[in-house]
Amino acid sequence: MAYDCSFLEDLTLDGKFSQSQFDRGNHAGDFGTRKEDEVEPDIVVFVESTSDVAAIVTAANHHEVPVTPYAAGTGLERNATPVEGGISLDTTRMDVIREIRPDDLQIDVEAGVIGEDVNEALERYGLFFPPLPSSGAISTIGGMIATDASGQQTVKYGEVADWVLELEAVLPDGSVIEAGSKAAKTSSGYNLKELLIGSEGTLGIITRATLELAGRPEQVKGGRAVFPTLNNATEAISDAVTSGVDVAKIELIDDQTAILANDYSNTDLPEQPMVFVEFHANHGIDEEIDFCRSIFEVHGLEQMEIAAGEEMERLWQARKDITYAAKEYDPDLDIGPPGDVTVPIGRYPKMIAEVVDVGEEYGFSIPCFGHAGDGNLHYFVLADYDDPEESARAREAYTELVERAIDLDGTATGEHGIGVGKRKFMELEHGVAAVGAMRAIKRALDPKGTLNPGKIVPSKSHNGNDDGIRSDRGITETITDSDFSHD
């Protein structure tokens, strides 16, 4: 249905709004939204201040018009797709770095600041924001926090959430709150900060964040290691992490992914499983590399190349090209939904074996790679998604892998969030009672379902089958091929 948003004309805003076809089309989906799943908002508002957000949300809540926050649009689970229309609230113009306090190791930023811009601003102080995800050059701080993002350096530095001290946010009724504290620790009251992190704009719209910082390491080296089998590689990763190797990044690509990378980049990498590593230290980095090498050798290491600077970047290039390589490998095949499961590190080799097993069972090539040091695994089920029968089998394979990860005490999503695409796994992972508690929190804070409806938690419990879910505003959606987004 179309919503009457004329009430916005009565508001005094710092930003502007638009109903142009261009702007509405640009906000009809995010990176993970297939064309057929796009939903154009009735209007796009480019906010420039917290007062803008508060005024719009207050009015929208009163008029019962849905509001979907939109940041850089890099989400992979349709997190920012306005599935019920209404207002798309674009925060990208809230891009001011308000204050840097090097003595406190803190920075205050507005929600629309790009991640890499934070590190550029901090360079003069010898500081950085360590947990940036791989998309840090194109994604916003607000979006990262809203989706509980993480990335390649999580094994050493933790998630983005671990570095958030304080948040300013606008609640569904338009009230503005501060959650958390600029102090290093607090045990005061309910932990509203953690409730907002990962809520994908369903409980509040983040407008400002105070982030903790760290000193830049004086020594950085990295490269890649080649193993004879996938099991050798995964066992080596698990052993290195549990043995306490101080590694900043430890990434896996399997032999299928190496083939894709060679084809895309016209390189001659060994078509074998590879582990990519990067080390950060202020002293003794070579000793740590030797420690890692000694563990890898126990697991059949065939070759290990380590370098610094541009040469290190060259060694890492295959890992960086994976998504593009997979997309362009075969014009008749699509990469399908982006796998994002995470399991305890000791079960990572088992999870990789499950990918191989499911690929053989369903007859698909399933290249896998990921942030192996924290147990995060990405995979693509390569298939012809225009063929209904093949598409259905590919979706079954995808679902089977998520279910197997949950059986291994893992999660359906390590860093992409739930959005629309993974709602159907919520009860399987958390249980009916826990999802009911989440639903109660959503209804308590947002009884009208104003903020980002149709995301994370279905409004009613269901049996977990692909027979339909309900959005927060009571609109039925059918789970079909389109509930799986593309990386």
C-alpha positions, 0 to 999 in steps of 0.5 A: 500500500502507498502511504501519505507522507505529506505530514513531512512538509510540516516539519522543520528539517536540516535535511531534505526529502525526495519522492523522485523516481531516482531516489526511491529506486536507489533506496528500494533495496540494499546490496543483498536484495534481488531485483524482484524483491525491491520495494520502493519507499513512498519517500526518501528523507536525507537526514542531517541531524539527530533532531531530524531523525527524532522529528520524522520518527515522532511524526511517522509513529503518530501517522502509523507510517513505517520508517526503514533506516538506510545507511550505505546499502551494503547489507546482505540480508535485505536489512535496509529494504523497505519491505512495507514502503513508507519512509526510507530514512537515509543517514549518510549525510550524518557524516561528521567526526565530532571529536577525537580524544586521543588521551582517552582512546576515544572518538565520537562519530555520527552514524553516517561516517564511513569506517575507513574515514575514521582510521584516516582521521586517526592516523595522525595520532597513531591510533586506529579502530581495529574491528572494521569489517572487510566492507569498511571502505564503503560501509557506515559506522551506524550500519556496522553497529546496527548489524553487529558487524565484524570482519577479518581481524575479529580473531585478535580484536573482536567485533565492532560491538566490543569497541562501542562505548556509548550510543545515541539513538532515536526510539520508535516514539521519537525520544532520544536516548544515550545508552552505555557510557564513556567510562571503560566499564559500567554496571549501571542499569539495563544494558540498552547499548547491547540491545540496540547493537544488532537490532538492525534499526528495529528498536531504535535508529543509531545517530551517534557512537563513541568508539574505543580506539587502539594504537597502531601496531609497529610491525605488520606482516602476512601472507599465505600457507598452502596445504595438501588437503582441506582437512589439513588446512582446517585442523591447522587453523583450529590448532593455531588459534587454540594454541594461542598464536597471536594472529590478527587475521587467519582466513581460509579458502578451499581448493574450489575457491582457489580455482575461481580466483585463478580464473578471475585474476589470471594467476597461477596459485596452487589449486589447493586449500590455502590459509591467509595470515596477518600478524600485528605486533610492536615487537617480536613479530618474527617469533610469532610467525615462526610459532605459527609456522611450527604448528602449520608444519604439524598439519602438512604445511607445503609452502608458507610465504610471508612478507610486508607492505605491498608484497603482503598485499599481493599475497592476499589478493586472491582472498580479496577477489573471492566474491567477484571471482565467484560471480564471474566464473560461469555465466550460467551459474549464480552464487545464490545466498551468502552463507554466513554461519559461525561455529566454535573454533574446535568444530570448524574442521567439522563444519568444513567437512559438512560443506563438502558432504552437502555439496556431494549430496546435492550435486553442487559446487559449494566454494567455501572461505571465511574468517576461519580464526573466529569460526566464521564460514562463508559459502556459495551454492553455485547453481542456475537460480533461473531453473525452478527445480535446480533453484529449489535444490540449491536452497535446500542445500543452503538451508541444510548447511545452516541447520548443520551449523546450528547443530554444532552449537553455531549460529545462522549468521556471524556478521551479516545479520538476520534481516529478511533472509534468515528470519526462518532460522530464529526459532531453530537457533534460539528456541521458541521462548527466546524468540518470544522474548525478542518479540515482546521487547519489539512490541514493548518499544515499538507497539505500532511496528514503525521501525524497520518492520518485517525484519529479524523476528516474525510477529507470530510463532510458526513451525519453522517450515517455508510456509510463510512468515508475518511482518511486524505490521501483520502483513503476510510474506511467502518464503520463496526463492526471493528470501535468499539474497545475493552476496 
